[in-house]
Amino acid sequence: MPNDAMPNPTSGWYGARHERRSQGGHGSRFRWFVAVLLLGMMIAGPLGPASAAAWAAAVKGRVALIGVPGLEWSDLDQARTPNLWRLVGQGASASLSTRAVPPPDRGITCPIAGWLTVSAGQRAGTTGKGCPSPAAPQPAGTGASIPNWQALTAYQAETGFDARLGTLGQLVADGGGKVAAIGPGAAIAGADRSGNIAKYAPSLDALGDPAPYNLIVLEAAELADAWADRPLDEYGVPTPLPAATRQAAVAAADQQVGALVGKLPPGTTILVAGLSDVTPNAHLHVAIAAGPSPSGEPYPHGHLTARSTRQDALVTITDLTATAIQLLGLTAPREVVGRPWQPGGAAPATPAGTVTELADGDLASQVLREVRGPFFTVLVTVQLLFYAWAALALRRRHTPTHPGPSASATTTSEATTSDASMSGASTSDAVASEGSISEPNSGTIASGASASGRTTSAAADPLASTSRLLRAVQVVAVVSGAIAVSTFLAQLVPWWALPVPMLSVIVTILAIAGLITAVAFGGPWRAHVLGPLTAVAGITSLALLLDVMTGSRLQVNAVTGYEPVTGGRFYGFSNIAFAVYATGTILGLAGVAQWLLRRGVSRLVVVGACTLYGGFAVFADGWPSWGADFGGVPAFVTGLAVFLILLSGRRVSVLRLLLVGLAGGVLVGTLSVVDWLRPETERTHLGTFVQQVIDGQAWTVVGRKFSAMIGVTVGNWSLTLLTVVALAFLFFVLARPSRWGAPALGQAYALAPTLRAGLFGALTCAFVGFLINDSGIAIPAMALTVAVPLTLAACVRALQLSTPTPPGPRSGRAAPTRSEAGPPS
């Protein structure tokens, strides 16, 4: 998500800091900085797992690394691929994410990029378009040299990953081991830093006895060759491969695997990897480990896992390099970013069950690729239409032909008293009577009775019609606010295996959102302004909190989660999940705070309770074993602090914001250092970033993420449009009551003052998250997808409890003032 070069003291991060400190004259602070840095380096010396001694370690054991580019779990068959089938039964298996550096015209990992990545232990690629086949090595005695090695090495510095080609082969050679490669791709994986390999054979028969070698790399390229022979369409993409041709190629590759396995001495660990794509679309591929594991015990039948993914049955291509290094008794240098394969959870008892389960995982990833784009298009379109409909409904709310007085005189006094509470009166006193009104527009409006007492038909009464319309808006708003968390809960249902996946995922999400809405309106809390909001926000916060505490499984292959195929993230909070989680947490706390204050609990106790849960929610977001969210913590801390400051009755000043931002940075820095102090094989990307700072690579990482943020913001116009429209609806519809004839947000603030604190906190969190995360506009877009509909639901309930009046001047009491209705400047 690092090279072995030390940072240049005259350039980069260190040099820039030194220059700024010198120019600013802060000599004392700079001396403290240097002292702390030196102390950290002294501590890092003994703690750092990678050192020069790692390169001098002696090789132990034997590993056969078999690469079958393009091999998918759906290719395996007991009759057609008996050797691979047998290995599945004997060892541990997983899906392999092969993401490397794709060519500019294809979103896949080419075979040569896969082999280069195995060589480096870091994502690598080649120049040019398309997927050229690995060139045949140039013979040199019994060995060979890789053509264009220097050009391949130089190109890696341009990718943003700075892969060090030849790391695997050089490490084995320096440890006194011997490497043998069979096939051009295998030669790339086994070459040393100079691009040379001591033993190369074009075929397995030409290798002879594999016993003298510690690392044997075999390329079974039959599938890749079959695709390479396909004609190209007008877009330069290979035409589909006939099923019979693919099956024959897989069977030939299986024979290669069986031939090598039959020659290997006992005690050899066999690693099989479908280490690249060969089809026009990216897939999850085969990963099998059989034989002795790093502990010395054989890999048991079951799933593989790795610290890089923290998911059962999921590993990455860079993990393959780390696994081979560990099995040979060596220590991986820092430039190897993968983590060794480890035995994971239980798999189905039979090879057939294991193959079926893992093939289903790839199916889910393929279906996700097909439905994600259309799903977001539908989501954005429906949200935009909903905002337009809601705006018209709110405008109609205050255009009655005979408004008449409200039957509940207490409602106006409640709003007035609540307004007073916002100016310093007790919040509990201000809202003490809110819950007493259990039905919207009771009395005259609900029954159809006029001011003079005459009974009229509800169907003929415009106010009754308006009441029903507002009720519909409220229900749809709550459903809309529940959609975001429902996209994750939908992973509890295998929608991707149903006949029409796009329709299936939409129906599944809507069904779950409907259940959440039923809970929101299923109890006495539905009568309160923040009742449904609190229910939905609370479910959102708790569901995602429990998910990251138990492995983040709901986010894998979710339409708003992360894709194992692309390999951007495998565990913890994705940026979209963070946006939904943080927004739900802050709004949920606002609702709970309102409920407690209404029951006479002191404001100090309420603020303390919100701080406790909010602090734990932030901790879960940043803790390496749970959320592991580097960019989310500062944003979450800032948004939560704004909420707590406003809840306590204080103003949010610039100084307080700066102090809060500093506290967020210190917190995420502390969590990162704690993670960095763990053994390197157990670190998450938090600790890895600390090491990258030490190695002088921080700006490379930051630059890559900043480019991604700009790309998402500029390129994803639909989410940008959704963000703009949602904010416009909030500020120009809900927060401008006199203009639209509906005192919506002002009425909600009056009856439930904590909504203002929660909304401000959620918006602050989304804005800061937008600035410091690589997902860019996606964070505020998803945060607003939760916050604005739930705020609208609260506003509708406030309107139902208010006196319907025609539009009046801004100074009129029926319409709250600007300071009441909208966020202050």
C-alpha positions in Angstrom: 0.0 0.0 0.0 9.5 0.7 0.3 13.2 0.6 -0.9 16.3 -0.1 1.2 17.9 3.3 0.4 18.2 5.7 3.3 16.6 9.2 3.0 18.8 11.8 1.4 19.5 14.4 4.1 19.6 17.2 1.6 16.4 16.5 -0.2 12.9 15.1 0.1 11.0 15.1 3.4 13.9 15.5 5.7 15.6 18.2 3.7 12.4 20.2 3.3 11.7 20.1 7.0 15.3 21.1 7.8 15.0 24.1 5.4 11.7 25.2 6.8 13.0 25.0 10.4 16.2 26.8 9.6 14.3 29.6 7.8 11.8 29.9 10.6 14.6 30.2 13.2 13.1 27.5 15.4 16.4 26.1 16.3 15.3 24.7 19.7 12.4 22.9 18.1 14.6 21.5 15.4 17.1 20.2 17.9 14.3 18.5 19.7 13.1 17.0 16.4 16.6 15.7 15.6 16.9 14.2 19.0 13.6 12.4 18.8 14.5 11.2 15.3 17.9 9.8 16.4 16.3 8.1 19.3 13.7 6.5 17.1 16.4 5.3 14.7 18.3 3.9 17.6 15.2 2.0 18.7 14.4 1.0 15.1 17.8 -0.5 14.7 17.3 -3.6 16.9 13.6 -3.7 16.2 13.7 -3.6 12.4 13.4 -7.0 11.0 15.3 -6.4 7.8 19.0 -5.8 7.8 22.1 -6.7 6.0 22.3 -9.9 8.0 19.1 -11.1 6.2 21.0 -11.3 2.9 23.7 -13.4 4.5 21.4 -16.1 6.0 21.9 -19.6 4.8 19.3 -21.3 2.7 17.4 -24.2 4.2 14.7 -26.4 2.6 13.4 -26.7 -0.9 10.6 -24.9 -2.7 8.9 -25.7 -6.0 7.1 -22.6 -7.3 4.8 -23.5 -10.1 3.2 -20.6 -12.0 0.2 -21.3 -14.3 -0.7 -17.9 -15.7 -4.5 -17.5 -16.0 -5.4 -20.6 -13.9 -8.8 -20.1 -12.2 -10.6 -22.3 -9.7 -13.4 -23.0 -12.2 -10.8 -24.7 -14.5 -10.1 -27.5 -12.0 -11.8 -30.8 -12.5 -11.1 -34.2 -10.9 -10.9 -36.0 -14.3 -9.3 -33.3 -16.4 -6.8 -31.9 -13.8 -6.0 -34.8 -11.5 -2.7 -33.5 -10.3 -4.0 -30.1 -9.2 -7.0 -31.8 -7.7 -4.8 -34.0 -5.6 -2.8 -31.0 -4.3 -6.0 -29.3 -3.3 -6.9 -32.4 -1.1 -3.4 -32.6 0.3 -2.7 -29.0 1.1 -4.2 -25.6 1.8 -5.9 -23.4 -0.8 -7.1 -19.8 -1.4 -8.0 -17.4 -4.1 -5.1 -15.4 -5.4 -5.3 -11.6 -6.0 -2.7 -11.0 -8.8 -2.9 -7.3 -9.0 0.4 -5.8 -10.2 1.1 -2.9 -12.6 -1.4 -3.2 -15.5 -0.7 -1.9 -19.0 -2.2 1.5 -19.8 -4.8 0.0 -22.1 -5.8 -3.0 -19.9 -7.0 -3.4 -16.3 -5.4 -6.8 -15.9 -2.1 -8.3 -14.8 -0.1 -9.6 -17.8 1.9 -12.8 -17.4 5.2 -11.0 -17.6 4.0 -8.5 -14.9 3.1 -11.4 -12.7 6.5 -13.0 -13.0 8.3 -9.6 -12.4 6.2 -9.1 -9.3 7.2 -12.6 -8.0 10.8 -11.6 -8.7 10.5 -8.3 -6.8 8.0 -9.1 -4.1 6.3 -5.8 -5.0 3.9 -4.8 -7.8 5.8 -4.5 -11.1 5.0 -4.2 -14.8 6.4 -3.4 -18.2 6.2 -0.5 -20.6 3.9 -0.4 -23.6 0.4 -1.6 -24.3 -0.9 -5.1 -24.4 0.5 -8.2 -22.9 3.7 -9.3 -24.6 4.9 -12.8 -23.8 8.1 -13.1 -21.8 11.1 -13.2 -24.1 13.3 -16.3 -24.3 16.4 -15.9 -22.1 19.8 -15.6 -23.7 21.9 -18.7 -22.9 25.0 -18.2 -20.8 26.6 -21.6 -20.0 24.1 -23.7 -18.0 22.3 -20.5 -17.1 20.9 -17.6 -18.9 20.3 -13.8 -18.8 17.0 -11.9 -19.2 16.8 -9.7 -22.3 16.2 -6.0 -21.6 16.7 -6.4 -17.9 18.1 -2.9 -17.4 15.2 -1.3 -19.1 12.7 -3.4 -17.1 14.5 -2.4 -13.9 14.6 1.3 -14.8 10.8 1.3 -15.6 9.8 0.2 -12.1 10.9 3.6 -10.7 8.2 5.2 -12.9 5.3 3.0 -11.6 5.1 4.5 -8.1 5.9 1.2 -6.4 9.7 1.1 -7.1 9.9 -2.7 -7.3 13.4 -4.1 -7.0 13.6 -6.8 -9.7 15.8 -9.8 -8.8 15.1 -9.7 -5.1 14.0 -13.3 -4.8 16.8 -14.8 -6.9 19.5 -12.6 -5.3 18.4 -13.5 -1.8 18.6 -17.2 -2.5 22.0 -16.9 -4.2 23.5 -14.8 -1.4 22.3 -17.4 1.0 24.3 -20.1 -0.8 21.3 -21.6 -2.5 20.7 -22.7 -6.0 17.9 -21.6 -8.3 16.6 -23.4 -11.4 14.1 -22.1 -13.8 12.0 -23.9 -16.4 10.5 -21.5 -19.0 11.0 -17.8 -19.9 8.6 -16.5 -17.2 10.2 -18.7 -14.5 13.6 -17.3 -15.5 12.4 -13.8 -14.8 11.1 -14.8 -11.3 14.4 -16.6 -10.4 16.9 -14.1 -11.9 19.2 -12.2 -9.6 19.6 -8.4 -9.4 21.8 -8.5 -12.5 19.2 -10.4 -14.5 21.1 -13.6 -14.6 20.1 -17.1 -13.5 22.6 -19.9 -12.8 20.4 -22.8 -14.2 17.9 -22.4 -17.0 16.0 -25.1 -18.9 13.5 -24.5 -21.7 11.6 -27.6 -20.6 11.2 -29.9 -17.7 13.0 -32.7 -19.4 16.0 -30.5 -20.0 16.3 -29.7 -16.3 17.2 -33.2 -15.2 17.2 -34.0 -11.5 15.7 -31.1 -9.5 17.2 -32.4 -6.2 20.4 -30.1 -6.2 18.3 -26.9 -6.3 16.7 -25.1 -3.4 14.3 -23.0 -5.5 12.8 -24.6 -8.6 10.5 -22.3 -10.6 8.3 -23.8 -13.3 6.3 -21.9 -15.9 3.3 -23.9 -17.2 2.3 -21.4 -19.9 -0.3 -23.5 -21.9 -3.2 -21.3 -21.0 -1.3 -18.0 -21.7 -0.1 -19.4 -25.0 -3.6 -20.4 -26.0 -4.8 -16.9 -25.4 -1.8 -15.3 -27.1 -2.8 -17.2 -30.3 -6.2 -15.6 -30.4 -7.0 -13.0 -33.0 -7.7 -9.4 -31.7 -10.9 -7.5 -32.1 -11.2 -3.9 -33.3 -10.2 -2.7 -29.8 -7.1 -4.8 -29.6 -8.6 -7.3 -27.1 -8.3 -11.1 -27.8 -11.4 -12.8 -29.0 -13.0 -15.3 -26.6 -11.3 -18.7 -26.2 -13.5 -21.7 -27.0 -14.3 -23.8 -23.9 -12.8 -26.9 -25.4 -9.5 -25.1 -26.2 -9.3 -23.8 -22.7 -10.0 -27.2 -21.1 -7.2 -28.7 -23.3 -4.7 -26.0 -22.3 -5.6 -26.5 -18.6 -5.2 -30.3 -18.9 -1.7 -29.8 -20.5 -0.7 -27.5 -17.7 -1.8 -30.0 -15.2 0.4 -32.6 -16.8 3.4 -30.3 -16.4 2.5 -29.9 -12.7 2.3 -33.6 -12.3 5.6 -34.2 -14.1 7.5 -31.9 -11.8 5.8 -33.1 -8.6 6.8 -36.6 -9.5 10.4 -35.7 -9.7 10.7 -33.7 -6.5 12.5 -35.1 -3.5 10.4 -35.7 -0.3 10.2 -32.6 2.0 9.8 -30.2 -0.9 7.1 -27.5 -0.4 5.0 -27.0 -3.5 3.5 -23.6 -4.2 1.0 -23.4 -7.2 -0.1 -20.0 -8.3 -2.3 -18.8 -11.2 -0.1 -15.7 -11.1 -1.6 -13.5 -13.8 -4.6 -12.9 -16.0 -4.8 -14.1 -19.5 -8.5 -13.1 -20.3 -9.6 -9.6 -21.1 -11.0 -9.3 -17.6 -9.2 -9.6 -14.2 -10.0 -12.7 -12.1 -9.1 -14.2 -8.8 -6.8 -17.2 -9.4 -5.6 -20.4 -7.9 -3.2 -20.6 -4.9 -2.2 -23.9 -3.4 0.4 -24.8 -0.8 1.3 -28.4 -0.1 4.2 -30.0 1.8 6.1 -28.6 4.8 4.9 -25.2 6.1 7.2 -22.6 7.8 6.5 -24.3 11.1 7.8 -27.6 9.7 4.4 -29.3 9.8 2.7 -30.0 6.5 0.1 -27.5 5.3 -3.2 -29.0 6.4 -6.2 -29.3 4.2 -8.0 -26.1 4.6 -7.8 -22.4 3.6 -4.7 -20.3 3.2 -4.5 -16.8 4.6 -1.9 -14.1 5.1 -1.4 -11.0 7.2 -1.6 -8.9 4.1 -5.3 -9.8 3.6 -6.4 -11.1 7.0 -9.1 -13.0 5.2 -9.5 -16.7 5.1 -9.1 -18.1 1.6 -7.5 -15.0 0.1 -3.8 -14.2 -0.5 -1.9 -12.0 -2.9 0.8 -12.4 -5.5 3.3 -10.5 -3.5 2.6 -12.9 -0.6 4.0 -15.7 -2.9 7.4 -14.2 -2.8 7.4 -13.7 0.9 6.2 -17.3 1.3 9.1 -18.8 -0.8 11.6 -16.7 1.1 10.4 -17.8 4.5 10.2 -21.5 3.5 13.8 -21.3 2.5 14.8 -20.1 6.0 15.5 -16.5 4.8 14.3 -13.2 6.0 12.6 -11.0 3.5 14.0 -7.5 3.0 11.7 -4.5 3.4 11.1 -4.2 -0.4 9.1 -7.4 -0.2 5.7 -6.1 0.8 3.9 -9.4 0.9 3.4 -11.7 3.9 3.9 -15.4 4.0 1.0 -17.8 3.4 -0.3 -19.4 6.6 -2.8 -22.1 7.3 -6.2 -20.5 7.8 -9.7 -21.6 8.6 -11.4 -24.9 7.8 -12.3 -25.6 4.2 -14.9 -28.0 2.9 -13.9 -31.6 3.6 -13.5 -32.6 0.0 -11.5 -31.1 -2.9 -14.8 -30.7 -4.8 -16.3 -28.6 -2.0 -13.1 -26.5 -1.8 -13.0 -25.9 -5.5 -16.7 -25.0 -5.7 -16.4 -22.5 -2.7 -13.3 -20.7 -4.2 -14.8 -20.6 -7.7 -17.9 -19.0 -6.1 -15.6 -16.3 -4.7 -14.3 -15.5 -8.2 -17.8 -15.5 -9.5 -18.7 -12.9 -6.9 -15.8 -10.7 -8.0 -16.8 -11.0 -11.6 -20.4 -10.1 -10.9 -19.4 -7.2 -8.7 -17.4 -5.7 -11.6 -20.5 -5.9 -13.8 -23.0 -4.5 -11.3 -20.9 -1.9 -9.4 -21.0 0.8 -12.1 -24.7 0.4 -12.9 -25.5 0.2 -9.2 -23.9 3.6 -8.5 -25.7 5.0 -11.5 -29.0 3.8 -10.2 -28.2 5.0 -6.7 -27.2 8.5 -7.8 -30.2 8.8 -10.2 -32.7 7.7 -7.5 -31.2 10.0 -4.9 -31.4 13.0 -7.3 -35.0 12.2 -8.1 -35.8 11.8 -4.5 -34.4 15.2 -3.6 -36.4 16.8 -6.3 -39.6 15.1 -5.2 -38.9 16.0 -1.5 -38.3 19.6 -2.4 -41.6 19.8 -4.2 -43.4 18.1 -1.3 -41.9 20.6 1.2 -43.0 23.5 -1.0 -46.5 22.1 -1.2 -46.5 21.7 2.6 -47.1 25.4 3.0 -49.5 26.2 0.2 -52.9 25.3 1.8 -56.1 27.0 0.8 -57.3 27.4 4.4 -54.4 26.8 6.8 -56.4 27.1 10.1 -54.8 26.9 13.5 -53.1 23.8 14.9 -55.1 21.7 17.3 -52.0 21.3 19.5 -51.2 24.6 21.1 -48.4 23.0 22.9 -46.5 22.4 19.7 -45.7 26.1 19.2 -44.7 26.6 22.8 -42.4 23.6 22.5 -40.7 25.1 19.5 -40.4 28.4 21.3 -39.1 26.8 24.4 -36.7 24.8 22.4 -35.4 27.9 20.7 -34.8 29.3 24.1 -32.8 26.2 25.0 -30.5 26.8 22.0 -29.7 30.1 23.6 -28.8 28.6 26.9 -32.0 27.2 28.5 -32.1 23.6 29.6 -32.4 21.2 26.7 -34.4 18.7 28.8 -36.9 21.4 29.6 -37.1 22.5 26.0 -38.1 19.1 24.7 -39.9 17.7 27.6 -43.2 17.6 25.9 -42.1 16.6 22.4 -42.9 12.9 23.0 -46.4 13.7 24.1 -47.5 14.1 20.5 -47.5 10.6 19.0 -49.3 11.1 15.7 -48.5 13.7 13.0 -50.7 16.7 12.6 -53.1 15.6 15.3 -56.4 17.3 16.0 -57.6 19.5 13.2 -55.1 18.2 10.6 -55.4 14.6 11.4 -59.2 14.4 11.7 -60.1 17.0 9.1 -61.9 19.3 11.6 -61.9 22.9 10.7 -61.2 25.8 13.1 -64.9 26.2 13.6 -65.4 22.6 14.5 -67.0 21.4 11.2 -66.0 18.0 10.0 -64.8 17.7 6.4 -63.7 14.8 4.2 -60.0 14.0 4.6 -59.8 13.2 0.9 -61.1 16.7 0.1 -58.9 18.5 2.6 -55.6 19.7 1.1 -54.0 19.6 4.5 -54.8 15.9 4.9 -53.4 15.2 1.5 -50.3 17.2 2.5 -50.0 15.2 5.7 -50.0 11.9 3.7 -47.4 13.3 1.3 -45.1 14.3 4.2 -45.5 10.9 5.7 -44.5 9.3 2.4 -41.5 11.6 2.2 -40.4 10.6 5.8 -40.7 6.9 5.1 -38.8 7.1 1.8 -36.1 9.3 3.5 -35.6 6.7 6.2 -35.3 4.0 3.6 -32.8 6.1 1.6 -30.7 6.7 4.7 -30.6 2.9 5.4 -29.4 2.1 1.9 -25.7 2.7 2.6 -25.4 0.2 5.5 -27.7 -2.2 3.6 -25.1 -2.5 0.8 -22.8 -4.2 3.3 -25.5 -6.3 5.1 -26.5 -7.6 1.6 -23.3 -9.7 1.7 -25.1 -12.0 4.1 -27.1 -13.2 1.1 -25.3 -14.8 -2.0 -27.0 -12.4 -4.4 -24.2 -12.8 -7.0 -25.2 -16.5 -7.5 -28.8 -15.6 -8.4 -30.0 -15.6 -12.0 -30.1 -11.8 -12.5 -27.4 -10.3 -10.3 -28.1 -6.6 -10.9 -31.8 -7.1 -10.0 -30.8 -9.4 -7.1 -28.5 -7.0 -5.4 -31.0 -4.1 -5.7 -33.8 -6.2 -4.3 -31.6 -7.6 -1.5 -30.4 -4.1 -0.5 -34.0 -2.7 -0.6 -35.3 -5.6 1.4 -32.7 -5.0 4.1 -33.3 -1.3 4.1 -37.0 -2.1 4.4 -36.3 -4.2 7.5 -34.2 -1.4 9.0 -37.0 1.1 8.3 -39.5 -1.2 10.0 -37.3 -1.1 13.1 -37.1 2.7 12.8 -40.9 3.0 12.8 -41.6 -0.1 14.9 -41.5 1.4 18.4 -42.5 4.4 20.4 -39.4 6.3 19.2 -41.1 6.9 15.9 -43.1 9.7 17.4 -40.0 11.7 18.2 -38.2 14.0 15.8 -34.9 12.0 15.9 -36.5 8.6 16.6 -36.2 7.0 13.1 -32.8 8.8 12.5 -31.4 7.4 15.7 -32.5 3.9 14.9 -31.0 3.9 11.4 -27.8 5.7 12.4 -27.4 3.4 15.4 -27.8 0.2 13.3 -25.3 1.7 10.8 -22.7 2.3 13.4 -23.1 -1.0 15.3 -23.2 -3.1 12.2 -20.0 -1.8 10.7 -18.3 -1.7 14.1 -19.0 -5.4 14.7 -17.9 -6.2 11.1 -14.4 -4.7 11.5 -14.1 -6.3 14.9 -14.8 -9.7 13.4 -12.8 -9.6 10.2 -14.4 -7.1 7.8 -16.2 -9.8 5.9 -19.2 -7.7 5.0 -17.0 -5.4 3.0 -15.4 -8.0 0.7 -17.1 -7.9 -2.7 -19.8 -5.5 -1.5 -20.9 -3.0 -4.1 -19.7 -0.2 -1.7 -16.8 -2.3 -0.3 -13.5 -3.5 -1.7 -12.7 -5.8 -4.5 -10.1 -8.5 -3.9 -9.4 -8.5 -7.6 -8.1 -4.9 -7.7 -6.2 -5.4 -4.5 -6.7 -1.9 -3.1 -7.6 -3.1 0.4 -8.6 -6.4 2.0 -9.4 -5.7 5.6 -10.4 -2.9 8.0 -12.5 0.1 6.9 -12.5 1.1 3.3 -13.0 4.8 2.7 -16.6 4.4 1.7 -17.4 2.2 4.7 -15.6 4.7 7.0 -17.8 7.5 5.6 -20.9 5.6 6.3 -19.7 4.4 9.8 -18.5 7.8 11.0 -21.7 9.5 9.8 -23.9 6.9 11.4 -21.9 7.1 14.7 -22.1 10.9 15.0 -25.8 11.1 14.1 -26.7 8.2 16.3 -25.0 9.8 19.2 -26.9 13.0 18.5 -30.2 11.1 18.7 -29.2 9.3 21.9 -28.1 12.6 23.4 -31.5 14.1 22.6 -33.3 11.2 24.3 -31.1 11.4 27.4 -31.5 15.2 27.7 -35.3 14.9 27.3 -35.3 12.6 30.3 -33.5 15.1 32.5 -30.0 13.6 32.4 -27.4 16.3 33.0 -25.6 17.7 29.9 -22.3 16.8 31.4 -23.2 13.2 31.8 -24.6 13.1 28.2 -21.4 14.6 26.8 -19.4 12.1 28.8 -21.4 9.2 27.5 -21.2 10.3 23.9 -17.4 10.8 24.4 -17.0 7.3 25.6 -18.8 5.6 22.7 -17.4 8.0 20.2 -13.9 7.5 21.5 -14.3 3.7 21.2 -15.7 4.1 17.7 -12.6 6.2 16.7 -10.3 3.6 18.3 -12.0 0.8 16.4 -11.5 2.8 13.2 -7.8 3.2 13.7 -6.7 0.1 15.6 -4.5 -1.9 13.3 -6.3 -5.2 14.1 -9.7 -3.8 13.4 -10.3 -0.7 11.2 -6.7 0.0 10.3 -7.8 3.3 8.8 -5.0 5.8 8.6 -6.8 8.6 6.8 -10.1 8.1 8.7 -8.9 8.8 12.2 -8.1 12.5 11.9 -11.3 13.2 10.1 -13.3 11.1 12.6 -11.7 12.8 15.6 -12.4 16.3 14.1 -16.0 15.6 13.3 -16.6 13.9 16.7 -15.0 16.8 18.5 -17.1 19.4 16.6 -20.2 17.4 17.7 -19.1 17.2 21.3 -18.2 20.9 21.5 -21.6 22.0 20.1 -23.4 19.4 22.3 -21.7 20.9 25.4 -23.0 24.4 24.5 -19.7 25.9 23.4 -18.7 27.5 20.2 -16.4 26.0 17.7 -13.4 28.3 17.3 -10.5 28.1 14.8 -8.1 27.4 17.7 -10.3 24.5 18.9 -10.4 23.1 15.4 -6.6 23.3 15.1 -6.1 21.6 18.5 -8.6 18.9 17.5 -6.9 18.3 14.2 -3.5 18.1 16.0 -5.0 15.6 18.4 -6.3 13.5 15.5 -2.9 13.5 13.9 -1.2 12.5 17.1 -3.6 9.7 17.6 -3.2 8.2 14.2 0.6 8.6 14.5 0.6 6.8 17.8 -1.5 3.9 16.4 0.9 3.7 13.5 4.0 3.6 15.6 2.5 1.0 17.8 1.8 -1.1 14.7 5.3 -0.4 13.4 6.8 -1.8 16.7 5.3 -5.2 15.9 7.2 -7.7 13.9 7.2 -6.7 10.2 5.2 -9.8 9.1 2.4 -8.7 11.5 2.2 -5.0 10.5 -0.7 -3.4 8.7 -0.3 -0.6 6.3 -0.2 1.8 9.3 3.1 0.5 10.4 4.3 0.0 6.9 3.8 3.8 6.3 6.0 4.6 9.3 8.7 2.4 7.8 8.2 4.2 4.5 8.7 7.5 6.2 12.0 6.2 7.7 13.0 4.9 4.3 12.3 8.3 2.7 9.4 7.1 0.6 6.6 9.0 2.4 6.2 11.6 -0.4 6.0 8.8 -3.0 3.1 7.2 -1.2 1.4 10.6 -0.5 1.8 11.6 -4.1 0.3 8.4 -5.4 -2.7 8.8 -3.1 -3.2 12.5 -3.9 -3.3 11.6 -7.6 -5.9 8.9 -6.9 -8.0 11.4 -4.9 -7.9 14.0 -7.7 -8.7 11.2 -10.2 -11.7 10.0 -8.3 -13.0 13.6 -7.7 -12.6 14.7 -11.3 -13.4 11.4 -13.0 -16.4 10.3 -11.0 -18.8 13.0 -12.1 -21.9 11.2 -10.8 -20.7 11.1 -7.2 -19.6 14.8 -7.5 -23.0 15.7 -8.8 -24.7 13.8 -6.0 -22.5 15.6 -3.4 -23.4 19.0 -4.9 -27.1 18.3 -5.1 -27.3 16.9 -1.6 -25.6 19.9 -0.1 -27.8 22.2 -2.2 -30.9 20.4 -0.9 -29.6 20.7 2.7 -28.7 24.4 2.5 -31.2 25.8 0.0 -34.3 23.6 0.7 -34.1 22.5 4.3 -32.1 25.4 5.7 -34.0 28.2 3.8 -37.6 27.9 5.2 -38.8 31.4 4.3 -37.8 31.0 0.7 -39.5 27.6 0.3 -42.4 28.2 2.7 -41.3 25.4 5.0 -39.6 25.9 8.4 -38.0 22.5 8.0 -34.5 22.5 9.5 -35.3 25.3 11.8 -38.3 23.4 13.2 -36.1 20.3 13.6 -33.4 22.2 15.4 -36.0 23.8 17.7 -37.6 20.5 18.7 -34.3 18.5 18.7 -31.3 20.8 19.3 -28.8 18.0 19.3 -29.5 17.5 15.6 -27.6 20.6 14.8 -24.5 19.4 16.7 -24.7 16.0 15.0 -25.2 17.4 11.5 -22.3 19.8 11.9 -20.0 17.0 13.2 -20.9 14.6 10.4 -20.4 17.3 7.7 -17.0 18.2 9.2 -15.9 14.6 9.2 -16.9 14.2 5.6 -15.1 17.3 4.5 -11.9 16.5 6.3 -12.1 12.9 5.0 -12.4 14.3 1.5 -9.3 16.3 1.9 -7.0 13.6 3.3 -8.1 10.4 1.7 -7.4 9.0 -1.7 -11.1 8.2 -2.4 -11.8 11.9 -2.7 -15.4 12.8 -3.4 -16.7 9.3 -2.7 -16.4 10.1 1.1 -18.7 13.1 1.3 -21.0 11.5 -1.3 -21.6 8.5 0.8 -21.7 10.5 4.1 -24.4 12.7 2.6 -26.3 9.7 1.4 -26.8 8.8 5.0 -26.9 12.3 6.6 -29.2 14.3 4.3 -32.1 11.7 4.0 -32.1 11.1 7.8 -32.0 14.8 8.4 -34.9 15.2 6.0 -36.9 12.6 8.0 -36.3 14.5 11.2 -37.4 17.7 9.4 -40.6 16.1 8.2 -41.5 14.9 11.7 -40.8 18.4 13.0 -43.1 19.8 10.3 -45.8 17.3 11.3 -45.6 18.6 14.9 -45.6 22.3 13.8 -48.4 24.7 12.9 -49.0 24.8 9.1 -48.9 28.4 7.8 -48.4 30.0 4.5 -45.0 31.4 3.6 -44.2 34.5 5.6 -41.5 37.1 5.8 -38.1 36.0 7.1 -38.7 38.0 10.3 -42.0 36.2 11.0 -42.1 33.9 14.0 -43.7 31.0 12.0 -40.4 30.8 10.0 -37.3 30.4 12.1 -34.6 32.9 11.6 -31.6 32.2 9.5 -29.5 31.3 12.6 -32.2 28.8 13.6 -32.8 27.3 10.3 -29.4 26.9 8.8 -25.8 26.3 9.9 -24.1 29.5 11.0 -21.2 30.9 9.1 
